Amino acid sequence: MGPLGFLTGVVLGSAASIAMVLAMVVVIFALTAGGRAALGAEYPSLLAAAGLFGLLAAAAAAAFVGLQQTRPWRWVAQGAMWLALGLVVLYFWPRG
């Protein structure tokens, strides 16, 4: 495994773990939000974050498999992974 494969694996592991934790928090929020306005107000941004990290994890998984098996589409998958990572950065970058 080369350096790019290692870096892709790190992105994959990090994004997948964050996406799974956010999915668990979505379930907790869905079960407990009931009449609490503060929790309900955070729900849309929580769903967006979970979706973005899920997208990043899926793109990183495709890129990792493509690199390890030297598939012809591996560079397209790498580009998709870096694009998804850029979307995550743009979403969380402070505004103002």
N, C-alpha and C positions, 0 to 999 in steps of 0.2 A: 504494500500500500504506500502510495506516494504522499507527499505533503498535502496535495489538494484533496485526496481521499480522506486523510485524517481530518482536515479542516471541515470537509463536508460532513463527516461523521460527528464532529463536535456540534455543528449547527443542527444536525438531525436530532441528536440526543437532547440538546437543550430545548429546541423548539417543541419536540414531542412531549417532554416532561412538563413544560409550561402549558402547552395546550391541554394536556390531561388534567392538570391541577385547575386550570380555568374552567374546564368542563365540569369538574366536581363542584366548584364554587357556583356555577350556573344552576346546577341541580339544587344545591343548598338554598340559593336565593329563591328559586322557584317554589320550594317547599315552605319557606319561612317569610317571604315578602308580604303576604297577606295584606294587612292594612298599614304597613310601615312605608310611608312615602319616601323616606331616605333610601331605603333599599330599592324601591321601585325606580327611583331616579337614576340609580347607577346601573340598572339592568341593561339598557341599550349599549352603553360603552363596554360593559362586561362581555356581552355577546359579540361585539365587534372585535374585541381583543382575542377572544377565544377563536373566532373564525380566522383572524389573521395568522395566529400562531398555528392553527390547524392547517391552513394553506401553506405556510412556510414548512411545516413538518412534512407534508405530502410532497412538496417540491424537492425538499432535501432528500427524502427517501428515494425518489425517482433519480435524482442526481447521483446519490451514493450507489445505487444498484447499477446505473449506467456506467459509472466509473469502474466499479469492481468487475463488471462483466465486459468491459470495453465495447459497449453497444454503440452503433453509429449515431444515436440520438443523444449521447451523453452530454454534448456541449449545449444542446438546446435545453436539456434539463438543468445544467449548471446555470445557464442564463436565467431560467425561470426561478431557480432558487435565489439567485442574487437579486432579481427583481422583487421577489416576495420579501426578502430581507430589507430591501429599500422601502417597500410599503410599510413594513413594521416600524422602521425608523421614522418615516414621515408621519405616521399616525401618532407616535409618542413624542415626537420632537416638540419642545415647548414653543408655543406661539406667542408672538408679541415681542 
